[in-house]
């Protein structure tokens, strides 16, 4: 039996590490997580630990461009949909 010819464009694979590190807000801003949350936080103050959980806006245009290339469907789908 012959194969079906592909229609339209190819699907792009999302770089999963990039999709987990960044998120896009409703207004289209790219947000990133902060560093320093892996380990060795025993001697850190509660205030600093709370500040580490906040997300920060990505300012550099070149980084935004790279993230959009690695995760093209980042705005369209959430990483873990609630259903």
MIDOSE-1310 file (N, C-alpha, C; in nm, 2 decimals, decimal comma, always signed):
residues 83
xxxx	+0,08/-0,12/+0,00/+0,00/+0,00/+0,00/+0,09/+0,12/+0,00; +0,07/+0,22/-0,09/+0,15/+0,34/-0,10/+0,13/+0,43/+0,02; +0,24/+0,50/+0,06/+0,23/+0,60/+0,17/+0,16/+0,72/+0,13; +0,09/+0,79/+0,22/+0,03/+0,92/+0,19/+0,13/+1,03/+0,18
xxxx	+0,11/+1,12/+0,09/+0,20/+1,23/+0,08/+0,17/+1,33/+0,19; +0,28/+1,38/+0,26/+0,26/+1,48/+0,36/+0,20/+1,61/+0,31; +0,10/+1,66/+0,39/+0,04/+1,79/+0,35/+0,09/+1,90/+0,43; +0,11/+2,01/+0,37/+0,15/+2,13/+0,45/+0,30/+2,13/+0,50
xxxx	+0,32/+2,21/+0,60/+0,45/+2,22/+0,66/+0,48/+2,10/+0,76; +0,61/+2,09/+0,79/+0,65/+1,99/+0,89/+0,63/+2,04/+1,03; +0,61/+1,95/+1,12/+0,59/+1,99/+1,26/+0,73/+2,01/+1,32; +0,75/+2,10/+1,41/+0,87/+2,13/+1,47/+0,87/+2,07/+1,61
xxxx	+0,98/+2,02/+1,65/+0,99/+1,97/+1,79/+1,03/+2,08/+1,89; +0,97/+2,08/+2,00/+1,00/+2,18/+2,10/+1,12/+2,13/+2,18; +1,21/+2,22/+2,21/+1,32/+2,19/+2,30/+1,27/+2,19/+2,44; +1,25/+2,07/+2,50/+1,18/+2,06/+2,63/+1,25/+2,14/+2,75
xxxx	+1,38/+2,14/+2,75/+1,45/+2,22/+2,86/+1,41/+2,37/+2,85; +1,40/+2,42/+2,73/+1,37/+2,56/+2,71/+1,22/+2,58/+2,75; +1,13/+2,49/+2,71/+0,99/+2,51/+2,75/+0,97/+2,51/+2,90; +1,06/+2,43/+2,97/+1,04/+2,43/+3,12/+1,10/+2,55/+3,19
xxxx	+1,20/+2,62/+3,12/+1,26/+2,73/+3,19/+1,19/+2,86/+3,16; +1,12/+2,88/+3,05/+1,06/+3,00/+3,01/+0,91/+2,99/+3,01; +0,84/+3,11/+3,02/+0,70/+3,11/+3,00/+0,66/+3,25/+2,93; +0,55/+3,25/+2,86/+0,51/+3,37/+2,79/+0,38/+3,42/+2,87
xxxx	+0,38/+3,55/+2,89/+0,27/+3,61/+2,96/+0,16/+3,64/+2,86; +0,04/+3,68/+2,91/-0,07/+3,71/+2,82/-0,04/+3,83/+2,72; +0,04/+3,92/+2,77/+0,08/+4,04/+2,68/+0,19/+4,00/+2,59; +0,25/+3,88/+2,60/+0,35/+3,84/+2,51/+0,50/+3,86/+2,56
xxxx	+0,51/+3,90/+2,68/+0,65/+3,91/+2,74/+0,70/+3,77/+2,77; +0,83/+3,75/+2,75/+0,90/+3,63/+2,78/+0,96/+3,64/+2,92; +0,92/+3,54/+3,01/+0,96/+3,54/+3,15/+1,06/+3,43/+3,17; +1,15/+3,45/+3,26/+1,25/+3,34/+3,29/+1,25/+3,32/+3,44
xxxx	+1,30/+3,20/+3,48/+1,32/+3,17/+3,62/+1,45/+3,22/+3,67; +1,47/+3,24/+3,80/+1,60/+3,29/+3,85/+1,69/+3,17/+3,88; +1,82/+3,20/+3,89/+1,92/+3,10/+3,92/+1,94/+3,09/+4,07; +2,01/+2,98/+4,11/+2,05/+2,97/+4,25/+1,95/+2,89/+4,33
xxxx	+1,86/+2,81/+4,27/+1,76/+2,74/+4,35/+1,79/+2,59/+4,36; +1,91/+2,55/+4,31/+1,94/+2,41/+4,31/+1,97/+2,35/+4,44; +2,06/+2,41/+4,51/+2,11/+2,35/+4,64/+2,18/+2,46/+4,72; +2,23/+2,43/+4,84/+2,30/+2,52/+4,93/+2,22/+2,65/+4,96
xxxx	+2,10/+2,63/+5,01/+2,02/+2,74/+5,05/+1,99/+2,75/+5,20; +2,07/+2,67/+5,27/+2,04/+2,66/+5,42/+2,07/+2,80/+5,49; +2,18/+2,86/+5,45/+2,22/+2,99/+5,51/+2,16/+3,11/+5,45; +2,07/+3,09/+5,36/+2,01/+3,21/+5,29/+1,88/+3,26/+5,36
xxxx	+1,86/+3,39/+5,36/+1,75/+3,44/+5,44/+1,62/+3,41/+5,37; +1,51/+3,41/+5,45/+1,37/+3,38/+5,39/+1,34/+3,48/+5,28; +1,38/+3,60/+5,30/+1,34/+3,70/+5,20/+1,41/+3,67/+5,07; +1,53/+3,63/+5,07/+1,61/+3,60/+4,94/+1,55/+3,48/+4,88
xxxx	+1,51/+3,38/+4,96/+1,45/+3,26/+4,91/+1,32/+3,28/+4,84; +1,24/+3,37/+4,90/+1,11/+3,41/+4,84/+1,13/+3,49/+4,71; +1,24/+3,57/+4,70/+1,27/+3,64/+4,58/+1,31/+3,55/+4,47; +1,37/+3,44/+4,50/+1,42/+3,34/+4,40/+1,30/+3,28/+4,33
xxxx	+1,18/+3,27/+4,39/+1,07/+3,20/+4,33/+1,00/+3,29/+4,22; +1,03/+3,42/+4,22/+0,97/+3,52/+4,13/+1,03/+3,49/+3,99; +0,95/+3,53/+3,89/+1,01/+3,52/+3,75/+1,05/+3,66/+3,71; +1,14/+3,67/+3,61/+1,19/+3,79/+3,57/+1,18/+3,80/+3,41
xxxx	+1,16/+3,92/+3,36/+1,14/+3,94/+3,22/+1,27/+3,93/+3,15; +1,27/+3,87/+3,03/+1,39/+3,86/+2,95/+1,40/+3,98/+2,87; +1,52/+4,05/+2,88/+1,54/+4,18/+2,81/+1,60/+4,17/+2,68; +1,70/+4,08/+2,66/+1,78/+4,07/+2,54/+1,70/+4,02/+2,42
xxxx	+1,71/+4,10/+2,31/+1,64/+4,05/+2,19/+1,69/+3,93/+2,13; +1,82/+3,91/+2,14/+1,88/+3,79/+2,08/+1,84/+3,66/+2,16; +1,83/+3,67/+2,29/+1,78/+3,56/+2,37/+1,64/+3,53/+2,34; +1,55/+3,63/+2,33/+1,41/+3,61/+2,29/+1,40/+3,54/+2,16
xxxx	+1,48/+3,58/+2,06/+1,48/+3,52/+1,93/+1,52/+3,37/+1,94; +1,62/+3,34/+2,02/+1,67/+3,20/+2,03/+1,56/+3,11/+2,10; +1,50/+3,17/+2,20/+1,40/+3,09/+2,27/+1,28/+3,06/+2,18; +1,24/+3,16/+2,10/+1,13/+3,14/+2,01/+1,16/+3,04/+1,90
xxxx	+1,29/+3,03/+1,87/+1,33/+2,92/+1,77/+1,33/+2,79/+1,84; +1,37/+2,78/+1,96/+1,38/+2,65/+2,03/+1,24/+2,60/+2,07; +1,15/+2,69/+2,11/+1,02/+2,65/+2,16/+0,92/+2,73/+2,08; +0,89/+2,69/+1,95/+0,80/+2,77/+1,87/+0,65/+2,77/+1,92
xxxx	+0,61/+2,67/+1,99/+0,47/+2,67/+2,04/+0,45/+2,71/+2,18; +0,55/+2,78/+2,24/+0,55/+2,81/+2,38/+0,43/+2,89/+2,42; +0,39/+2,98/+2,33/+0,27/+3,07/+2,37/+0,14/+2,99/+2,35; +0,14/+2,90/+2,25/+0,01/+2,84/+2,21/-0,03/+2,73/+2,32
xxxx	+0,06/+2,66/+2,38/+0,02/+2,55/+2,47/+0,09/+2,57/+2,60; +0,03/+2,53/+2,71/+0,09/+2,53/+2,84/+0,17/+2,40/+2,85; +0,27/+2,40/+2,94/+0,35/+2,28/+2,96/+0,27/+2,17/+3,02; +0,20/+2,20/+3,13/+0,11/+2,10/+3,20/-0,03/+2,15/+3,20
xxx	-0,11/+2,12/+3,10/-0,25/+2,16/+3,10/-0,33/+2,10/+3,21; -0,42/+2,18/+3,27/-0,49/+2,13/+3,38/-0,62/+2,06/+3,34; -0,61/+1,93/+3,31/-0,73/+1,85/+3,27/-0,70/+1,70/+3,29
